[in-house]
Amino acid sequence: MCHGCGLPCATHDTSPYVFRVIWALKLKGIPYEYIEEDLSNKSPLLLQYNPIHKKVPVLVHDGKPICESIVILRYIDEIWPQNPLLPADPHERAVALFWIKFADDKSPFISKLYRTDGEEQQVAAKECFEMLEVIEGHALVGEKKFFGGDEINMVDIAFCSVAHWLGVIEGFTGLKIFEPHKFPRLNSWIQNFKSVPVIKDNLPDTDKMSAVLKRRREMLLASKSS
């Protein structure tokens, strides 16, 4: 049981980092209390639990806060060992952690696609395309359904921005980076990932996401030009 477990998260459910934690808890079957956080007006609770970065998600377990999504996922996996999210084999675990680090390093370029324009946006698009090439050519080799084989694990969760957020952002920015025929393995993985009941039933609504991120983009670009 996750008694008294609070999860402050992003307004309008647009943060992939928040959904990483939601999916992990649901895959483990852990009940939790969900507290939505307005990042434009950060609550005293968020500032108390994450005074350094002041960001979401934050997992509060037994009154103690844990910050940063991948740190939270590893904590969840250690506290609740059922339905493990990392391989038991030391080498397989090391490989998984490598790809999780890669996902954390490269995923921010996806958000830059809607936060920027002009040359800066083109640089982000190039970085995203190269990330997809690496995943296609090195992370999804063989006939694997998921990154770790037949079962979803932490690597799949770490790449959630590729599975869902990239397509939404492409939709309202007019960019086209992911083309299924160029990335057949990655395309199959996306379909498999989104077919997992826990993921499918807890994906953020595409239309709402698009509206929120488009409005945020307009505000960011307007503030740059003023």
N, C-alpha and C positions, 0 to 999 in steps of 0.2 A: 504494500500500500504506500501511496505517496501522500502521507497525512500533512495537511497544511502546506501543500506545494503550490506556489504562485508562479505564474509565467507572464510577466509584463511583455507586451509585444507591440508591434508597429501598428499605427493607425491604418484602418482600411485593409489590414492584412496583406500588405504588399511586400513584406520583407522575406526573402528566401531563407535568411538565417533563422528567423522565427519558425518557419515551417519545417526546417531541419529538426528542430526540437520537438515540435508537435508530432511529427511522424515517428520519431524515435520512441516517444512515450507511448504512442498508440500501438506501434509494433511490439512493444514490450507488455502491453496491456496494463499500463500504469495510470490510474485515475489522477487527475490534476485539476487545479483551479486555474482558469485562464483569465488574466487581467490585461485588458487592452490598454496600450499606452499611446497618448498623443505626443508625438515627438516634436511638434511645434510648440508644445506647452508642457514640458517634462514635469512629471509629478514628483513631489517630495519622496515618494516611495522609490521611484527609479533612481533618483539622485542619492538616496540612502544606500541602496543595494549595489549600484554601480557608479560610485563617485568619480572613478578615474576616466572611463570612456563615455559614461552617460548614454549608453546605447542599449538596444535590445538585441537578442533576448537575454533575460536573466532567469535562471531557475533557482527557486528558493525551496530548499529541502531541509526539514527539521530546523527551520529558522535561519539557515545559513545560505547565503547567495553564492551561485556559481555563474560566472560570466563567460562570454564568447562561445559561439555555437558549437564548435568542434570540441572545445574543452568540456562543454555540457554533455555532448554525445558520449564522450569517453567516460565521464562520470556516471551517466545513466547506465552504460554498458557494464561498468564495474559493480555498481550498487545492485542492479537487477540483472543477473546473469542469464535469465531465460531469453530465448530468441536472440542469441548473440549477434552483435553488429560488426564484430571484428573476428577474423580467423584465429583459431587456437594455435595453428602452426606458426612458429616464430618467423620463418621466411615469408610466408603468405601475409602475415600481419605487417611485416616491414614493408612489403610491396603495397599493401593497402594504405598504410600511413604515408607512403611516398605520393600516391595519387590523391589522397586527401589534401596534402600540402600543396600539390599542384593545383587542385581545384580552388583552394583558398587564395593562392597567389594570382590566378588568372580570372576568376569569376568577377572581380571588381570591374574588369573591362566591359562586361555586359551592362552594368549600370551606367558606365560612362557613355554608352550609346545614346541614352536619352538625356543625359546631363550635359552633353556638349554638342557642338555643331562645327561645321567647317573642317579644318585640318585636324583639329583635336579629335573630332568624331571619326575621321578617316583612320587615324592612328589606332583608335580603340577597335574599329571594325577589322583592321588588319590583325591586331592581336587576337581578337576573337576567332577569326578564320584560322589562324595558326594554331590556336588552342584546339579547335575542332579537328584539325589535321593530325595533331599529336594523339588525341584520344582515339581517333579512327585507326591510326596506324600502329599504335603501341599499347593502348590500354584495353582495347576490345578485340584482341587477336583471338582466333579460334572461333568456336561455335558457342560462345558463352551467352547465356540469356541476360545475365547481369555482370557487373564488373568482377564479382567473386565466383561466378558460376551459376548455379540454378536458384540461389536464394538472394534476395535483396540484402545489401549490407551497408556499412557506413560510407563506402565510396560512392555508391549510387545516390545516397542522400546528399553527399557533399557536392555532387554535380547537378543538383536540382535546378540551378539557374539555367543550365543548358537545356534541360528537359522541358521547362515551362516558360520561364521568364524571357528567354531570348526570343521566342516566337511572338510573344505579346509585344515586346519592344519593337521588333521588326515591323509589326503590323501598323503601328501608328507613326513610326519614323520614316517609313518607306525604304528602309534598308533591306537588303537580301543577302544574308551571310550563310545561313544554313540551307543547303539544297539537298534533299534526300538522296538524289541519284549520285551526288558526290561523296556522301557519307552513309553508305548503306548499313554498316554495322551500327553506327551511332543512331541512325533512324530506327532500326529494329530495337535497340536498347530503349529509346524514348517510348516506343509503343509498349514494350514490356513493363517499363517502370510505371507508366501511367495506368497500366492495367491491374497493378497490385491494388486490392480493395482499399487498404488503408490510405494509399496515395490518391487513388481515384476519388474516394469519398471525402477527401480533405484537401483538394486542390483549391487555391484561391480562384474566384470567379474571373474569367478572362475579361469580360466587358467592364466590370468594376475596376479591375487592375489597370486596364488600358486607360480608362477615364482618369483615374487618380494619377498615374504616371505621366500621362499627357499633360495634365494640368500642372504637375510639378515641373515638367520640362519647360513649359511656357513661363512659369515663374522664375526658374533658374536662368533662362536665357534673357528674360527681361531685366533681371537684376544685373546681369553682366554688361548689358548695353547701356544701362542708365548711369 
